[in-house]
Structures are given as C-alpha cells and as structure tokens.
Amino acid sequence: MQKILENALEIGRKYIPEGECASYIPELAKADKNHLGVCIRTRGMETFSAGDTKERFTIQSISKVITLMVALQHCGFDKVFEKMNMEPSGDAFNSLVKLDLTSDKPFNPMINAGAITTAGYLVPDVSFEDMLNYARRLCLDKDIVMDEKVFRSEMDHCARNRAIAYLLQSKGILESDVEKSLELYTRMCSLSVTAESLAGLGLVLSNGGRHPETGERLIDKYAVQVAKTIMLTCGMYDGSGEFAVRVGIPSKSGVGGGILAVVEKRMGIGIYGPALNEKGNSIGGSHVLEYLSKELNLHMFAAEQ
Ligand SMILES: NC(=O)CC[C@H](N)C(=O)O
C-alpha cells in the first residue's frame, strides 16, 4: 500500500505545474503549490500516509458536506429540500446566473448558493461552536480550529457570496438573517484540517456515520446516505461527471486544495494539494485519486477482480 501511495504522488506531482493556488481569497494564494499528500484510513483501523498529510489548510467547500448532514439531522429532508434542488449545476461553484434567470432554487447544496441556503437553516439554532464540535468529531480530529486569517481574508473579499446571499433573500429562499448565514458559511469554510482529518471524515461516512472504533453514532445515517449521493453527482462542481467516470468514488473538493473521498464500507481518503485545475479541484489530487481508484479497484462500478 505504501508503495502504491508513493507512486500515486509521483504521478500527481507531474500535474502540479499546470495548476494554480486559489487567489480570489488572498490568504489562500500564500499556500505552497508544490504540497501534495494523501492519507487512507481503513475500516480495519489502519492508516497509510504519503507526502504532506500533517499540513493544515482550510477545508473550504468540503465543509458543505458537514453543514448539509447537520441540517438534514436538525431540520429533516423535506425542509432542507423545500427550497433547494439536488441536481448538478454544470456551472462554476460561485455562479449566480441561473439562480437569477432560470431557477428559483439553488441547484444543490454543494455549490455556494446551496450551501449558504443550508447554513441559513441552522441560524440561529445551531451555533458555530456546535458546528466546530461536529467537525472535530466527524473528522476524528480534536485539533481542528478556525483559521482566523483565512476567515478575515474571505470576509473582506466575499462580494460575490454576499450577492448570492442577498439574491437568495430576495427570492424568499434564505429566510434567516443574511449576514449571519453568510458568516456561518464562511466560518465553516475556514476550518483548518489535514489530509488525515479528511480521511477520518471519509472513514466515518464510509461507516454510515458511526465512529469506526466505538460504533457510536456521530450523525444520522440517512443524512450520510444523502450526502454521499450528492457528493457523487455534484461534489466536484462542474467537473463531477468526468470525475465520476474516471474515479468513481463519491468525493468533495475545496479551493484550499483538499479532497474528501469515501469508498463505501472500506475506507476514507483525504488529499491535500493546493494547486487547482480550472474547475477549482486539486489538480495533483484528482490524478492521485484516479490512480488509486485503478490500482486498488475502488471505482464503485468496477467489476470484482
Ligand atoms: N469551492 C470552494 O471551496 C469555495 C469555498 C469558498 N469559501 C467560497 O465560498 O468561495
């Protein structure tokens, strides 16, 4: 396994020069684009790591998975999807064009419009501290904190998300306080994780929401089922279709360079690689996952060997 991970990194590293760190949140541009790490945590409680797996970075859009699951647990399926769809958008994660022109509902909870709507379902009942505790428990990482610098940097440069939030309010989709919903969304994006924490989250999701060692239920099992399905269809933004064909593992990316991948009933995989492709997905990380999927036969529709 260790050798396979090292090979995967070698392949992933070749693509790094073609990618760039996100810069629309200035603090993210400071990341070292050559970082690349992969961690696998298995149901048998083994951990395999290669590369930069202890490096902390912000979770960004991967937090949308946590927020969605907590909202489903807190408000129920009907409420969450009353004003939001569950269809891939085919547009960039921060697009608001179709939301304004052709749709009265955000396409899905994995794009910004959907995630801000989802955060609104939690305000004011569920606090950021509650959400931080969920994140720590679900990622099996008690050291997760909010990265204050990234949070401030994004809040100072979030005109587009603020526009989305007010558009949502104007359409009667966002009923909670707009600024508080935007702030909760942005705080969640600023949680600092490692590739290992994402592998932990993937492991918990692959285990239906139970702690892999103690069996304790950490989150509602139906919420986990819904989240994994939406990760498969929408988790890599407008690159989700090709990713599903090539990799075949429900995954969620973030512009901080993270990818969370869930191999059903087997393992969680966490990736860190801040050089992004044009869709905003880790370029090295996507290739690492494609290689691992083939080498370890992880594609969800792969024939048994
Ligand atoms: N794709 C992402 O990771 C986007 C998250 C980022 N916080 C934003 O709202 O733009």
The ligand as a Tripos MOL2 file, in Angstrom:
@<TRIPOS>MOLECULE
LIG
   10     9     1     0     0
SMALL
NO_CHARGES

@<TRIPOS>ATOM
      1 N1        -15.0330   25.8480   -3.9070 N.am      1 LIG1
      2 C1        -14.7930   26.2560   -2.6990 C.2       1 LIG1
      3 O1        -14.0740   25.6060   -1.9430 O.2       1 LIG1
      4 C2        -15.3770   27.5800   -2.3710 C.3       1 LIG1
      5 C3        -15.3530   27.9350   -0.9160 C.3       1 LIG1
      6 C4        -15.0910   29.3930   -0.6730 C.3       1 LIG1
      7 N2        -15.1490   29.6300    0.7310 N.3       1 LIG1
      8 C5        -16.1090   30.2470   -1.4080 C.2       1 LIG1
      9 O2        -17.1600   30.4900   -0.9020 O.co2     1 LIG1
     10 O3        -15.8790   30.6930   -2.4970 O.co2     1 LIG1
@<TRIPOS>BOND
     1     1     2 1
     2     2     3 2
     3     2     4 1
     4     4     5 1
     5     5     6 1
     6     6     7 1
     7     6     8 1
     8     8     9 2
     9     8    10 1
@<TRIPOS>SUBSTRUCTURE
     1 LIG1         1 GROUP 0 **** ****
